[in-house]
Amino acid sequence: MGPLIDILGMLINVIVMLVIIQFVIGLLFAFNVVNTSNQLLHQIYNSINSLLEPVLNPIRRILPATGAIDFSPLVLILGLQVAMRLMVWAAYGI
């Protein structure tokens, strides 16, 4: 059971890092720190966005509309961390 929990933990960490990278690149675009015509960052952002959209869309449908602020990445990170803690607790009793 231990190796499976470790693999799931690594997968959760990768998803959290992708959410953070998507957030940072979005901020760089929003505040014109990086030009939106920068093809490399645009492709990275679109790739990460296409990976995370299937996970974030159901969360967005559940959350109430908050205007321009999107809380779905925060809810995803918190949910993944809670799920990881529950898996570790169930497997190891820690």
Protein Blocks (a to p, Z undefined) as FASTA:
>chain_A
ZZmmmmmmmmmmmmmmmmmmmmmmmmmmmnomacfklmklmmmmmmmmmmmmmmmmmmmm
mpccehjacfklmmmmmmmmmmmmmmmmmmnoZZ
